[in-house]
Amino acid sequence: MFNFLQRPFGLDISTQSIKVISLVGSEINPRLVAMGQAVLTQDTIEKGRVKDKQLLSKQITDLVADPDFGKIRNRYCIFSLPDYNIFTHFFQLPDNIKQEKKIEFIKKEISEVLPFELKDLYYDFIVYPEREVFLAACSKAIADEYLEALKLSKIKPMILDVGSRSQARTLLSKNNKLILILSIGSETTSVSLFDGQKSRLDTLVPVAGRNFTSAIAEKMNVSFAEAEIMKVETGLNPDTKEGRVFLILQQEIQLIIEEIQRINKYTLEKIGKTPEQIILTGGSAQIPFLSDYLSENLKIEVAIKDPWEKININLLRRKEYLEKASKINPILFANSIGLAQRALSKNILQSGINLIKKI
């Protein structure tokens, strides 16, 4: 039986790292009781597939047993997978469809839009007012690799959530604005469109932080480590390094800009308006001058929000943690915070997508 006094922790599994967050309290007054992150050993996960379940299990076990801050006191989790393991789709049910026909229609839609047979998928959906549906799905074969690693760790997953919705839980205010969340990770960039709290679109761009660094290394004829420093320190500043780093990054980022322009065109045609704001998150969100560059080229406000804004983080201010806490990049925890925030909701299982609710 699940202990509601100690809520499940959030576990964010990406291709490069794992992060854990444990919160207590309420949705209105959440308090941090544990957090940690670990860089995955090379080749633990490759292109979203688990290459070594035993190794992934050990790394999860070690982090949960000894996080960087505080203690995790139960074995239940709400987790998410790397973005490109998740398929999403937004569509509308027909007019006057009968209640008993909705599930049948949704299953038919899944079969038509996803390159899998229904029996090979874990899926879930949210039906919004006006018959709008947000669908999420993942391959059972891929998800089962992660579930087996968790089982080896003796971790009990309650919910498999969608990363974009977890980030939205952390980064969006409760308003009716049309907003894009742009999450620039290490291998992919995800672009998620929200109309208020309603998920409308998720898409991936195959360009992200490692691409930026590799392009700088190749074109500047420097090592990957030196290129990473240039990316982090120079970024899109045209007045340093003779503007060479700026020009390289500009070319790489163009793919992201083109995808956002396509989304703007889509929203204008379908909704009659374009997004009012872009919220930047992910490891490369803080590249110098990136937000200014995007804002100037897309003619839209671009913001970087603090994912800890609504969280009581007194734990990190303890004397024994101060030095370690000063080295944390808070923006990296947006997804894991959102997963842990869901654990504070009044009805955890019904408060969003759960791709494993049938198992």
C-alpha positions in Angstrom: 0.0 0.0 0.0 1.2 3.4 -1.0 2.1 5.8 1.9 0.3 9.1 1.3 2.3 10.8 4.1 5.5 10.3 2.0 4.6 11.1 -1.5 6.3 9.4 -4.5 9.4 11.1 -5.7 10.0 12.4 -9.2 12.5 10.5 -11.4 13.6 12.2 -14.6 15.5 9.7 -16.9 17.2 11.3 -19.9 19.8 10.0 -22.2 22.7 11.6 -20.3 21.5 11.8 -16.7 19.0 10.9 -14.0 17.5 13.3 -11.6 15.4 12.8 -8.5 13.2 15.2 -6.5 11.1 14.5 -3.4 8.5 17.0 -2.1 6.2 17.1 0.8 3.4 19.5 1.8 0.7 20.5 -0.6 0.3 21.9 -4.1 0.1 25.4 -2.7 3.0 25.0 -0.2 5.5 22.3 -1.5 8.7 21.7 0.4 11.8 20.0 -0.9 13.0 17.1 1.2 15.4 15.4 -1.2 17.1 15.9 -4.6 20.0 14.6 -6.6 21.4 14.1 -10.0 23.9 11.6 -11.6 25.5 11.6 -15.0 24.8 8.2 -16.6 27.8 6.0 -17.5 28.5 6.2 -21.2 26.3 3.8 -23.3 23.9 3.1 -20.5 21.2 4.6 -22.8 21.7 5.2 -26.5 19.1 6.9 -28.7 16.4 6.3 -26.1 17.1 2.5 -25.7 18.5 1.0 -22.6 21.7 -0.8 -23.5 22.5 -2.1 -20.0 19.6 -2.6 -17.6 21.8 -3.8 -14.8 23.9 -0.7 -15.1 20.9 1.7 -15.3 19.4 -0.1 -12.3 22.6 0.3 -10.2 22.8 4.0 -11.1 19.2 4.6 -10.1 19.6 2.5 -6.9 22.7 4.5 -5.9 21.2 7.9 -6.5 17.9 7.1 -4.6 19.9 5.6 -1.7 22.2 8.5 -1.5 20.9 11.7 -3.2 22.9 14.9 -3.1 20.5 16.5 -0.5 18.2 15.0 2.0 16.8 11.5 2.0 14.2 9.6 -0.1 12.2 7.5 2.3 10.0 5.4 0.0 10.2 3.3 -3.1 7.4 4.8 -5.2 8.1 7.1 -8.1 6.5 9.1 -10.9 8.9 9.0 -13.8 9.4 10.2 -17.3 11.5 8.9 -20.3 13.7 10.7 -22.9 11.5 12.9 -25.1 11.9 10.9 -28.3 10.5 7.8 -26.7 7.1 9.5 -26.4 4.5 10.1 -29.2 1.9 12.7 -28.8 -1.1 13.8 -30.9 -3.8 16.4 -30.6 -7.1 15.9 -32.4 -10.9 16.5 -32.1 -13.7 14.1 -31.7 -16.6 14.2 -34.2 -19.7 16.3 -33.4 -22.4 14.5 -31.4 -20.3 11.4 -30.8 -21.8 9.2 -28.2 -20.0 8.5 -24.9 -19.7 4.8 -25.6 -18.1 5.4 -29.0 -15.3 7.7 -27.8 -12.9 5.1 -26.8 -13.4 3.2 -30.1 -12.8 6.4 -32.1 -9.6 7.2 -30.1 -8.2 3.7 -30.6 -8.9 4.1 -34.4 -7.1 7.4 -34.4 -4.1 5.8 -32.6 -3.9 3.1 -35.2 -4.0 5.7 -38.1 -1.4 8.1 -36.8 1.2 6.0 -35.0 3.5 3.5 -36.6 2.7 0.7 -34.2 -0.1 -1.8 -33.6 -2.3 -0.9 -30.6 -1.2 -4.0 -28.7 2.4 -2.8 -28.8 1.7 0.5 -27.2 1.2 2.0 -23.7 -1.1 4.9 -24.2 -3.3 7.4 -22.4 -5.3 10.5 -23.3 -7.1 13.6 -21.9 -10.4 14.7 -23.3 -10.8 18.4 -23.0 -14.0 20.5 -23.4 -15.2 21.0 -27.0 -14.2 17.3 -27.7 -10.5 18.0 -28.0 -8.2 15.1 -27.2 -4.5 15.1 -26.2 -3.0 11.6 -26.7 0.3 10.2 -25.5 1.8 6.8 -26.3 5.1 4.9 -26.1 6.3 1.6 -27.4 5.9 -1.2 -24.9 9.2 -2.7 -25.9 11.1 0.5 -25.1 9.1 1.4 -21.9 9.5 -2.2 -20.6 13.3 -1.7 -20.7 13.0 1.1 -18.2 10.4 -0.7 -16.1 12.7 -3.7 -15.8 15.6 -1.5 -14.7 13.3 0.0 -12.0 12.1 -3.4 -10.9 15.8 -4.4 -10.5 16.2 -1.3 -8.3 13.2 -2.3 -6.3 11.6 1.0 -7.3 7.8 0.9 -7.8 6.6 3.2 -10.6 3.1 4.6 -10.1 3.0 6.8 -13.1 4.8 7.2 -16.4 4.2 10.9 -17.3 5.0 13.0 -20.3 8.0 15.4 -19.8 6.4 18.3 -21.5 3.4 18.2 -19.2 5.7 17.9 -16.1 7.7 21.0 -17.3 4.4 22.8 -17.8 3.3 22.0 -14.2 6.5 23.8 -13.0 6.9 26.6 -15.5 3.4 27.7 -16.5 1.1 30.1 -14.6 -2.6 29.4 -14.4 -3.8 31.6 -17.3 -5.3 31.2 -20.7 -2.2 32.4 -22.7 -0.9 30.5 -25.7 2.7 29.6 -24.7 5.6 27.6 -26.1 8.0 25.7 -23.9 11.3 25.3 -25.6 13.4 22.7 -23.9 16.9 22.4 -25.3 18.5 19.3 -24.0 21.8 17.5 -24.9 20.6 15.6 -27.9 17.1 16.9 -28.9 15.1 20.1 -28.5 11.5 19.7 -27.7 8.9 22.3 -28.5 5.6 22.1 -26.6 2.5 24.3 -27.2 0.1 25.0 -24.4 -3.2 26.9 -24.6 -3.6 27.7 -20.9 -3.1 24.3 -19.2 -4.2 22.4 -22.4 -1.5 20.5 -24.3 -1.9 21.2 -28.0 1.3 20.1 -29.6 4.7 18.4 -29.0 7.4 18.2 -31.5 11.2 17.4 -31.5 14.0 19.1 -33.4 17.1 16.9 -33.8 19.5 19.7 -32.8 20.5 20.5 -29.2 23.4 21.2 -26.9 25.8 18.5 -28.1 25.2 19.5 -31.8 26.1 23.1 -30.8 29.3 22.1 -29.2 30.3 19.6 -31.9 29.8 22.3 -34.6 32.0 24.8 -32.7 34.7 22.1 -32.2 34.7 21.2 -35.9 34.6 24.6 -37.4 36.9 26.3 -34.9 39.3 23.3 -34.9 39.3 22.9 -31.1 38.6 20.0 -28.7 35.1 19.2 -27.6 35.9 20.5 -24.1 37.2 23.8 -25.5 34.2 24.2 -27.7 31.9 23.6 -24.7 33.6 26.5 -22.9 33.1 28.7 -25.9 29.4 27.8 -26.1 28.9 28.5 -22.4 31.0 31.7 -22.2 30.6 33.3 -25.6 27.3 32.0 -27.0 25.6 34.3 -29.4 27.7 37.3 -28.6 28.7 38.7 -32.0 31.4 40.9 -30.5 33.7 38.1 -29.2 35.9 35.5 -30.9 35.5 37.7 -34.1 31.9 36.7 -34.2 32.8 33.1 -35.3 31.0 31.3 -32.5 28.0 33.5 -33.1 27.9 32.5 -36.7 28.3 28.8 -36.0 25.5 28.8 -33.4 23.3 30.9 -35.6 23.4 28.3 -38.3 22.6 25.4 -35.8 19.8 27.3 -34.1 18.1 28.1 -37.4 16.4 24.7 -37.5 14.8 25.5 -34.1 13.6 28.9 -35.4 12.1 27.3 -38.5 10.2 24.8 -36.4 8.8 27.5 -34.2 7.8 29.5 -37.3 5.9 26.4 -38.6 4.1 26.2 -35.2 3.3 29.9 -35.4 1.7 29.4 -38.8 -0.2 26.4 -37.5 -1.6 28.2 -34.5 -2.6 31.2 -36.6 -4.6 28.9 -39.0 -6.1 26.7 -36.3 -6.6 29.1 -33.4 -6.4 32.5 -35.0 -3.5 33.7 -32.9 0.2 33.0 -32.4 2.0 32.2 -29.1 2.4 35.1 -26.7 5.6 33.9 -25.1 8.4 31.3 -25.3 9.7 29.8 -22.0 13.2 28.5 -22.4 14.4 25.5 -20.3 16.9 22.7 -20.6 20.7 22.5 -20.3 21.4 25.0 -23.2 18.7 27.5 -22.3 21.3 29.8 -20.6 23.6 30.1 -23.6 24.6 33.8 -23.6 22.3 36.0 -25.7 20.2 33.0 -26.8 16.9 34.4 -25.4 17.6 37.8 -27.0 18.5 36.2 -30.3 15.3 34.1 -30.4 13.1 37.1 -29.3 14.6 39.3 -32.1 14.2 36.7 -34.8 10.7 35.5 -33.8 9.3 38.8 -32.6 8.1 37.2 -29.4 8.9 37.5 -25.7 11.3 34.9 -24.5 11.8 34.2 -20.8 13.8 31.8 -18.6 11.8 31.0 -15.5 13.0 29.7 -12.2 11.5 26.2 -11.7 12.1 26.5 -7.9 10.0 29.7 -7.7 7.1 28.0 -5.9 9.1 25.5 -3.9 10.3 25.9 -0.3 14.0 25.1 -0.7 15.2 25.7 2.9 16.8 22.2 2.7 19.5 23.6 0.3 20.3 26.4 2.8 21.5 24.1 5.5 25.1 24.7 6.5 26.2 21.3 5.4 24.7 21.7 1.9 25.5 25.4 1.1 28.7 24.8 -0.9 27.2 21.9 -2.9 23.9 23.8 -3.5 25.8 26.8 -4.9 27.0 24.6 -7.8 23.5 23.5 -8.9 22.0 24.7 -12.2 18.4 25.0 -11.1 17.0 25.1 -14.6 18.0 21.5 -15.2 15.4 20.3 -12.7 12.2 21.7 -14.3 11.0 18.2 -15.4 11.8 16.3 -12.2 10.2 19.1 -10.1 7.1 18.8 -12.1 7.0 15.0 -11.6 7.3 15.5 -7.9 4.7 18.3 -7.9 2.2 15.8 -9.4 2.7 13.6 -6.3 1.2 16.4 -4.2 -2.0 16.6 -6.2 -5.2 15.5 -4.5 -5.8 12.7 -7.0 -2.4 11.6 -8.2 -3.5 8.9 -10.6 -6.2 11.1 -12.3 -4.3 14.4 -12.5 -2.8 13.8 -15.9 -1.3 11.3 -18.4 -0.3 7.9 -17.0 1.1 5.6 -19.7 1.3 2.6 -17.4 -2.1 2.9 -15.6 -3.2 -0.4 -17.1 -0.3 -2.3 -15.6 
